Amino acid sequence: MQQHARAVVIGGGCVGAGILYGLARRGWSDIALLERTQLTAGSTWHAAGLVPSYTRNFNIGRMIAKTIEIYEGLEADTGQSVGWHKCGQLRLANSRERLDEFKSYMSVCEAQGTRAELMSPEEARKLWPLVTGERMLAALYNPDDGHIAPADVTQAMAKGARDRGAKVYLETEVRGFERTPSGEWKIKTNKGDITCEHVICATGNYARQTGAMLGLDIPAIPIIHQYWITDAIPELIERKQKGLPEMPILRDEDVEGYVRQEGDGLMFGPYERTEKLKLFAEDGVPEWFGADLLEEDFDSVSVNWERAVELLPVLGKAGIKANVRGPFQMTADELPLMGQAWGLKNVWLAEGVPGGILWGGAIGYYLSERIVEGGNSLDVSDLDPRRFGDHANKNWTRQKVREAWGTHALLHYPGESLPAARPQKTGPAYDRLTALGARWGVLNGWEIANWYAPKGVELPDSYSWRWTPYDKYIGEEVHAVRNGVGLVDISPMTKFEVSGSAAERWLDGILANRLPKAGRTKLCHQLTKSGGVQAEYMVARLADDVFYLISTPRAERWNFDDLSKLVPDDGGVELRNVTNDRGCFTIVGPKARDVLQAVTEIDLSNEAFPWFSLRSGTVGLASDVRILRVNYEGELGWELYYPLSYQRHLLDELMAAGQVHGLRLVGLYALESFRLEKSFRAMYRDMNPELTAWESSLDRFIALDKGDFIGRDALVQQKLSGIVRRLVTLKIETKGASTLAHESVYHQSRLVGRITSGGFAHTLGHDVALALLPVELCTVGTELEVPILAERRKAQVIAESPYDPESLRSRS
């Protein structure tokens, strides 16, 4: 085995081979792959090989399309057949709720570039004449989906990489890692050591063991899935003899499983429910396990089988040829962990991949792009491993992957918070807020109130693609803040402290806006080298050399890791994560000053405490409270960042002071209405690494004349060459269901853009959305159309910040 390589991929499944192929196609030839046994030996060889494009997520849809594109070009590139069957996929809807899901998907698929058709039952049965029953309301058809031979596609990508100079070493087990004085990585194996610049882990079922060798707790655990293959079925033989095409992969919500043709028989793959789901290798893959299968477990899916036979009687008449039961990786959100490893330079993860065949092409393409080019051509934030914080330990992961796969085939809705591994992280006032009506969701492991049920209202959480019964109470929370005063608990916000003699110079070279003066705050963005938005911070300057940075809860590990890797070694900058140290209450609304002034001696007048300033002091009995005159609601208000131990006391003090003013507790759902009414951008939706700061219309937060900062050159170049698309605010006609995100936008029946985020604006009485459009259509008054549940709604470009555009209420 060679002793040095530029990059080493660990793992010879479909994902590992895809990464090696991606690196080789980008011109890197000094690369190697290490596989402990043989290529495809883990989960790849026994995979069902399905490649479904169905997803409502705009970016995930584009990534799956890339997988299909790569697979369809492999034979021409390598000369090897990959067994690609482009048979399409057909999903049956037997309920109004599932039909709503399909309709919502139809609103986004064209923006993704995915072909789809909503069919009547009669049209669906023409594609699958063996289906029986009368429950079907409609069906969704994706004609470009299909299935592929897992071993063939893996071997083809490995050959494509070898043909370009890459090396593949089999029977090579990785046993440890060591960082060399030069900053490279020494990988220790049973065949000797190999030193490299980049380590790329794609070890499938061994992810947790590989991570442990690097000091990482990888939030993934294998689940066990199985499928059956039948003997030949006469009806399928007859179809072939007539020259009829292969029927699409079939999915039915009642069956909770998939069916596809496999030769002259059928393959049936049922999804185990949570209570019957088995995990694998929680404490490490057994020494004996390699290209092995596990014992059949019919009892865990007997109900699925009965329902499948009811739907497809031919399935029950056929003999069984084989059962295939084996493990594959799973994460809490059923998405891979693809990107940088936290805390380690030049270590990359492609782990926790639920369905390596589906993801092999895309991960190979986009991870290699990130490594070679330094960034991505589309937003892959949904896959970044750092989206999970340190709350995602093994015990949490165990419960969440059981829940994720165990509910895989069930209906899922926007805003849904599933119950496993909760509550995990709570503030001292959790029980108190629960008693006051909090209906909890979760962010980064923290419980956060989505909305509050008024006293006497017994309304269970319910989810829908349409408006829900609790929307009424969300509206009441919004109106309470607009007309009186509200209290919002946003303790899960990410909070960092930056200090030291070089803190100002260091931050100034990272953030695109000018830094605030001492005692002031400012909204600042960290950009990528290509000008995309990596992070958004509210920066509060506590002293000349002390800064307090606040960002979204989702980004705690992510932002801290990005900043940590930029900290100089000379000791002039200290970066601390204080997220768990401090809670936060927002007191906001026209009467906010009256409430807060009653519990603090700090002068809250405009003269003493102007907008975007900060003070530190005592509130009630709580010391060291950092009070920022900023908020997400667009009203007069303050955010109070206090030592978390004071939370319960502060809640009682503020509730008592607010009683006379009608103070109302306000949840996360209301915040979405507030921010849309102000056209405030949301990180990872309206801002992300793919969209440049200009495209997200962040012009007022970019100080090109302040000196150099990360991404400045790219922004200057884009401004010179011309900005072709922009984020604008839309008003959308409202009819019982609201825009969410990713919906296509049409102008004179032509697709022109997409929604990045949106929803019902309770103050304005209509939907408001942020949309990415060509600059020529960004003029106020431009008439557009947006489909909601597949029904075209009238939309119009309106001015930024439709509520209080001059922010006079915030300044009052």
N, C-alpha and C positions, 0 to 999 in steps of 0.2 A: 504493500500500500504506500502511496506517496506520503511525504511528510509535511507538505504545505499545500494549501489551496486558498483562493480568495474567499470562497464561501463553501460551507459544508451543510448539506441538507441531511437531517437525521430522520429516517423513516422512509420505507420503500412502498408505501401504499399509493393510491391514486393521487392524494394530495401532495405527497413528497415528490412523486414523479412529475406532477404538474408544475411544481416550483422549480425543479431542476430544468425542465423544458422551458419555462418562462425566462429564467436567467440566461439560458443558452441562446434563446431567440433574441435576447437583448444584447448579445455580443460578448457575454462572459463565457470564457471557455475553461478557465482555471477553477473549476468547480467540481465538487464530488458529492455523491450520495452514499450514506452508510445505512445498510439494512441488516438487522440482527439475524435474519434467516434468509428468506427469498422474497423477491418482489411480490406484492399482493398478499403476503401471508397473513396479515392481521384481519381487518374487517373487509378489505376490498374484495377478496376472492369470492366471498359468499353474499355480497350485496345484491339487492334486487335490480340495481342498475337504472332506477327511475330518474328522469330529468324533468321535473315539473316546473313550469314557469309561474305558477299561480302565487302571487303575493301582492298585497296592496301597497307595500313599501316601494317607493319610486326607485331608490338606489339598489335595493336587493333585486328588484326586477331587472334592472340593467346589468347587474352582475351575473345573474342566471343566463341572460341573453348572451353574455360573453362566453360562458361555459359552452353553450350550444354552438356558438360560432367557432370556437376552437376545436371542438370535437368534430364538427362537420368538415373542417379543413385538414384533419390529421392524416387521413389516408393519402391525400395528394402530397402532403409534406413528407411523410415517412414511408409510403408504399405499403403500409400495413392496414388491413381491415380492422375496424373497431366495433363492428356489429351494431351500427347505429340504426335503430328503427324509429323513424319519424312518423309515428302512428297517431299522434295527438293525445289529448287527455279530456275526458268527459266527467264532469262533476254534477251529481244530481241534487236538486233542492226539493226537500219534502216538507218544508215549513216556510212560513212567511219570513221568519228571522234569517234563515239561511238564504232565502231569495234576496233579502235586503243586503246581505253580505255580498252576494254576487253582483247586485246592481251597483253597490258602492265600488266594487272592483272595476266594473265596466266604466266607471267615471274616471279611473286613473290609468287604465292599461294603455290607452293610445299615447299618453304622455311618456310612458315607459318605453314605448316602441314595441309593445307586445300585442300580438294578434289574439283576439278573443271574440266569441259570439255567444249571446244569450239565446238559448233555443227553447222552443215549445217541447212538451213531452213527445209529441208526434215526431218532431225532427230528431230528437235524441234517440228515439227507438229505431230510426232508420240507420243510425250509426251503430247501435247496439241492439239488434233485433232479439237477442236472447233474454233481455230484461223483461220481467213481468211485474205486476202490481199496479195499483192505481194511485199511490200516494204522491207521485212526482208532480210538482208544480211547474218546474222548469229545469233547465240544465245549462251548465256553462261549458263551453268547448274552447280549448286552446289547441289549435291545429299544429303548432310547431313543437309541441312536447314529444317525448318519446322515451325509449329505454336503450341502453347501450350495454355491451359486454364488458363488465368491470375489469377483468384481467386483460382483455385485448386493448382497451383504451389506456390502461396503465403501462403496458409493455410498449405501446406505440409512442407515448410521451417519453418514456425512458430512451427508446431508440432515437427519437428526434433530438434529445439532448446529447446522447453519445455521438451522433453524427456531427454535432457541432463542437466536439472536443471534451464534453463532460465525462467523468468517470463514475462508475457504479461499483461499489464494493459490497458483496453479499457475505453472509455469515460473519458479519462484523458488528459486534455488540459494543455500544457505548457504555463505559463504566464510570466516567467522571469528567469534570471540567476544571480547568485551571486558567486563571488570568495571568498572562505573562507580563513582565515589566514593560514591554513595548506596547501593551494594550491589546494584543491579540489574544485569541483563545486557543488553549491546548486541549484537544479532545482526546481522552484516554480510552482506548478500545482493546479488545482481546487480540487485535492484530498489530498493536503498536499505537503510537501517538500521531495525531495530525494537527498541525497548527493552522489557524485561519483567521481572517479578519471578521467574517460574519458567520454566526451560528444560527441555523434555521431549524426549529424543532417541529416536526410533523409526525409525531410518534403514536398517534391514535390512542389505543387502549393503554399505552404506557405513559400518557401525558403527565399524570401526577408523579410518577416515578422519575421521569426526565426532569420535570420542574423541581422536584425535591433536590436533585443533584445540583441545581442552579440556585437553590434557596427560594424557589417560588412555590406558592400554594396555588396550583392551577384549578380554577373553578369549573371543573368538568369531571364527570364520572360516567363510565360506560353503562348503558342499559342493554337489556337483552330483547331482541326482536326475532320473530320467526315468520316463515311463510311456508305454504304447501304448494307442491306442483302435482297436478293430476295426470292420469294417463290420458291417452288420446281421446278426444271427444268427437263423435261422428259429425255433429253440426259444424265444427271447425274444419274438419277434413273436407266436408262438402263445400264450405265457403272457398277454400283454397282451390278446389277443383273447378269452381266457377270463375276463378280469377279475381275474387273479391279482395279488397285490401284488408290488412290487419285492423281489427277494431281498436279504438282508442283505449288507453288505460282508463279504467272505470273506478270512480269513487262515489260512495253513497253515505250520507250522514248517518243513516240508521244502522248501517253495517259497521261503520267505523273501521274501514279497511279499504284496500285497493285490490283490483282484479285486473290482470292483463293476460294476453295470450303468451304462451311459452311453447313454441313449436306447435304441435297439434293438440296441446292441452292448455290448461289455465294455471296461472299462478295466483294464489290468494294470500294476501298479507294483512292480517288483522292487527289493530292497535290495542295493546293491553291497557286496561284502566289502571289508575293509580294503585288501587287496593290489591291488584293482582300482578303488578309489574315487578320484575326482578332486576336487581342491579348486579353488576359484575366487577370483580377486581377492585372493590372499594379500598382494600388495603394492599393493592399491588397485584399485577397479573401473575398467576401461578407459573412456576418454572416449566411445567409440562405443556403450557398452552402455546400453540403456534398457529398453524393452519388447521385449526380444529373447530368442531361444532359441539354444541351442547345438546343435552337430551331433550326430546320433544316434550312440550307442555301444552296439551290440548285443553286442559281444564281452565287455564287462564283466559282462553278466548272462545269458549264453547258457545257463549251467547252470540258473539260475532259470527260464528260459523252458521248458527241456526238462521240468523237474519240474512246472511249471504245466500244460503240455499233458498230462502223464501224469495229473494230478489232474482236469483239465477238458478232455477231448478236443475239445469244441466250440471251444475257444480256438485249437487248431491248425488247424482247418478254416476259420476265418474269415479274410477278407482284412484287411490293416492299412490303416486310414484315416489315422492320424496318429501321429507320435512327438512327445512334448513333453519336452524336456530343458533344465533351467535350474537356477540356483543358489538356495539359501536358507541362512539362517544356521544355525550349529550351535555348541553349547558342549560342554564336556567331559562334562557329565552329562545332556545333552539337555534341559535346562530353561532357560527364559528368564532374562535378567538384568533383573529388575524391581525398581526401588526407587531409593534415594539413590545418587548417585555419590560415591565416596570423595574426600575432600579439597576438595570444592566445595559451597558452600551453595546450595540451591534449584536444583540440577541433578539431573534425574531421568532414569533410564535405562529404556528398554523395548527392549533390544537383544538380539542373540543368540537370537532367537525361532525355535526349530525347529518350524515349522508355525504361521504367523501366523493361519491361519483357526481353528485349534483354540484359540488363545490370545487372539485379538483381543477377544472379549467380556469375558473374565475380567480381562485386563490393563487394559482400559478401565475396568472397574468398580473394581478394587481399587487401581490406582495413583491414579485420581482420588480415591478415598476417602482414601488416605494424604495426598495433597496438600491436599485441602479440609478434611478432618476432623482431620488430624494423627495418624491411626492407622488400624488395620484391624480389621474385625469378625471376621476369622479370621486364623490364623497363616499368613503368607506368607513365612516365614523361608527356605523351600527355594528361593525365587526371588531373594532379596536378592543384588545384584551383588557385595557385599562378602564373600560366602561364599568367594570365591577370593582368595587373598593375592597378594603380589607375585611369588610363584613362577610364577604363571599368565602368563608372558610369551608372546610370539608363537611362539617355537620350541616351547615346551611345548604351547601351544594347538593348533598345527598337528598335532602327533602325537596329542593326545588327541581332537580332533574326528574325525580319521580312524578312530581306534579306536572311538569312540562310535557313529558312524553305520555303520561297517563291521561292528559286532557287534550292530546294532540288533535284528535278528530272532532272534538266538541266545538260548539259555537264559542267564538271569542269576540269581544266587543271593544270599541275604542274606550280607553280610560280604565279598563278592567284591572283590578288589583286582586290577584289570586291569594289564597289564605295561607299556604304552606310557609313554615319558618317565620311566622309572625305571631305577636310582635317581637322584634329583635332589638332595635335601638329606639329607646323612648326617652323623653325628657322627664324631669321630676313632676311636671304637671300633667302627665299623660292621663292618669286616672281622673283628675279633676276635669280635664277637657272632655273626657269620655262622658262623664256625668252631665256635662253641659251640652251634650248632643253631638259631639264630634263623630263623623263618619270617616273612618281612616283609610288612607291609601298608603303607599310606600315609595320613598325615594332614597336610593343608595343605602338601603337597609333601615332608614329612619321611618318611623310612623309619622305621617303628616295628614292633617285633616283636609279631606276633599271638600266637605261641606258640613254644615251643622243643622241638625233637625231641631226645630223649636220645641219647647216643652209641650208634651202632650201629643206630639206627632210621632206615630209609630209607622215608619215607612222603611222597609228593608232596602238595602242597596240593590239596584237593578240597572242593567246595562242594555243598551239598544243602539241601533244605527239611526234611530229617530230620537226626538225629544223624550225625556224621561219624566216621571212624576216629580222628581226632586229638582227639576229645572226651575220650578216655581220658587223654591227656597234659595237657590243660587241667585235668582233675580232679586229677591228681597235683600240678600247680602250686598249685592251691587248697589242697589238704591239706598241702603243704609249708609254706605260709605259716601256716595255722591251727595247725600242730603244731610248726613249727620256725622257719625263716627263709627269706625270699625277697628277691631283688633285682629291681627293676623299673626299666627305663629309660623315663622319661616326659619326655625332653628336648623333644619338640615342644610342650609346654604354652606357652601365650601368657604373656608376662611383661612387665609395665610398671613403671616407676618414676615416682612422683609426689613432687615435692619443692617447697619454697618456703615463704615466710612465710604464704601463704594456703592451703597445701595441705590442712590439716586442715579449715578452714571450707568449702572448696570440695568436698572429698569428702563431708563430712557432709551437704551439701545435695543430694548425688546418690544416696548409698547409704541403704538403708532400715534398716540395723542401726547400732548404735553402733560407732564406730571403736575398734579395740583400743588399749590403752596401749602405750608403747614397750616393746619386748621381747616383745610378745604378738601373736597372730594371731586372726583372726575371719572367719567366713564372712558375706559381705555381698552384697546383690543390688541391682542398678540396675534401677529399674522404669520403665515407660512412664507417661505422664500418666494413663492409664486404669487403672494398677495392675498391668499385665502385667509379666512378667519379661523385661527386655532383656538382662541379663547377670548372671552369677554370678562373684564374685571371692573367692578366699582372700586376705585382706588381712593382710600382715605389716608391722608398724610397726618400721622399723629405727631410727628416731630420732624426736624430737618432730615434725620437719618433713620426714621421709622415709618414704614408704610403698612397699611392694613388692606389686603386684597380680598374681595368677595366675589364669588362666582357660583355657577349653577351646581346643585348637589351632585348631578351625574358626573361632574368633572373632577371630583376630589383627587382620586389617585392619578388620573390622567394629567390634569394641570400641574399637580405637584411633581410628577415625573418629568414632564417637559421642562419645567423651570429648574428642577434639580440638575438636569443634564447640562444646563447653561451656566450654573453657578461657577465662578472662577475658583481656582485652587489656592489663591493667595490669602484667603481668610477675610477679605474685605466685605463679603456679603454673607449674611446668615438668613436662611430660609426656614421657617417653621410652619408646620401644619397645626392650626389651633381650632380646627373644625369641631372637635369633640369638647373643647374647653368652654365655648360660648354658645348661648342660645340667642334667639332674636325674636322680638315682638315688633310689629309695625303698628303704630297708632296713626290712623289716617282718616281724613274727612274734614269738612269745614269746621267741626267742633273739636278737632284733634288737639289744638293748643289748649283749649279749656280743660280737657281731661288730663293731659300730661303736666300742665303747669300746676295742677293741684297736688302732684306728688313729687315735685322737684323744685329746688331753689334756683336752678339754672334759668336765666332769663331767656324765654322762648320768643321774644318779640322779633319782628323783622330786622330791627336795627341791631340787636345784640346777637341774633342767630339767623343770618340770611340763608336763603336757598343754597343748597350744595355746600354748606359748611358743616363742621362737626365740633362737638364738645365732649369732654369726658367728666364724669362726676357721679353724684349720688341720685338715685331715684328710689323713693320710699326708703327702705333700709338697705338697698342694694348699692354697694360701692363699685367703683371702677366700671361704670356703665359707659360704653361708647355710643354716643347719640349722633346719628347722621340725619341731616335734614334732606333726605332723598326717599323715594319710594317707587314702587312698581305700578301704583294705582292712578297716578296723575292727579293727585289732590294735595292739599296741605297735609303734611305728615312727617313723621320721624321713624327711623329704624333704630331700635335699642338693642345693642349687642352687649350682653351682660354675662358675667360668670354663670355657668349653667346651674350652679347650686342655688342661685337666687330665683330660679324660674317660677316656682310655685308661689313664693311671696309676691313677686312682681305681678303675676297674673291676678292674684286677689286684690292687690292695691289698685291696679288699673281697672279691674271690673267694678270695684267699689266707687272709684272716682268717676267712672263712665256711666254709672246707673242713672244719674239725673239727666244725662245727655242722650240716653237711649242707645248706649254703645252695644254693638252687635259683633259677635264672633264671626269671622269670615274665613272661608277655606280656599283651597288651591284652585278649585274650579272657577270661582269668581275672579281670581287673578287673571285668568285667560281672557275674560271679557274686558277687564280693565286695560290690559296691555294692548289688545287689538284696537280698542277705542283710541289709544294713543299711538298706534303704529309702532309700538316698541318691538324690536326684533327678538326672537328667541334663538338661543344657541342650539346648533345642530339641526335647526329647521330653517329659519330665515337667514342664518349665518352658518357657514361651515367651511372646511378647507377647500372645497371645490369652487365656491363662489368668491370672487375677489371682494375686497371692501367696497370698491366702486359698484359692483353688481348688486351687493346687498344694500346699496344706497346709504353708506355710512360716512359720507363725505365730511360731515361736520365734526367727525371724531378723528380725522386723519390730518396730521400736521406735517405736510411734506417739507415745510421750510424750517423745521426745528433741528434738522441734522439727520444723520443716518439711523435707521432702525430696520429690523428684519422685515423684508417684504417691500421696502421703499422702492428699490430699483424696478421691481416688477410693476408696481402701481404707476410709476412715472412712465414706463414703457407702454402700459395699457392706455394711459391717458393720451399719449402721443399717437398711438395707432388707432384709437377710437373705441369707445365702450359701446357694445352692440346690444346689451340687455341690462335691464334694471329691475329692482324690486319696487313695486308700487302698491298702493292700498286700493282695494276694491270694495264697493258696496254691492251686495248680492241679494237678490229677491229671496224672501224667506217663506217657506211653506212646510212647517212641521218636521223638517229635518235640516240640519245645517251642514255647511262645508266643514271638512276636517283638515285634510292636508293631501297633497299629491294630485288633486283633481286636475284634469285637463282644462285648458282655457281656450276658447274659440273666438275668432273674429271673422264675421261673415262666413260662418261654417268651416273655417280653416283653423286647424290646430296651430296655436301661436305661442303657448306657454303653459305654465302650471302653477297651481296654488302651492305655496310652501307651508302655510298654516292659516287657520281660519276658525270661525265659530260665530255663535250668536252674540251680538253686542246688546246687552240688556238695557243699557242707557239709551241707545239709539233706536232699538226696536227692529233691527235687521241684521243680517249677517255681514261681517267684515272679514276680509281676508287679505293676506299679503301674497302677491303673485309676481312671478318672474316673467317679464315680457320684453319683446324687442323694443328698443328705445323709441322707434317711430310710433308705437302704440301706447306710450306712457303718458300721453297728454291727458290732463283732467277732462273728463267728459266722454272719453272713448267708450263706445258701447261694445260689450262683450257677452259671451255666454259661458256658463260653468255648469256642468252636469252634476247633480246631487241625486243619488240613488237612481242614476241613469236618466234623470229628467233634466232637460236643459232649463237653466234659470237665467234671467236677465242679470247682467252685471255691468258695472260702470267704474271706470277709474275715477277716484276722488282724491282730494288733497290729503297730504300726510296729516296725521293726528286729527281725525274728524271730531274728536271731543277736545274742546279747549285748546285749539291749535297754538296759541301763544303762551300756554301754561300759566295763565294768570292765576288760576286757582292754587297751583303749587307754590306760587310766589306770595300768596295772600297773607 
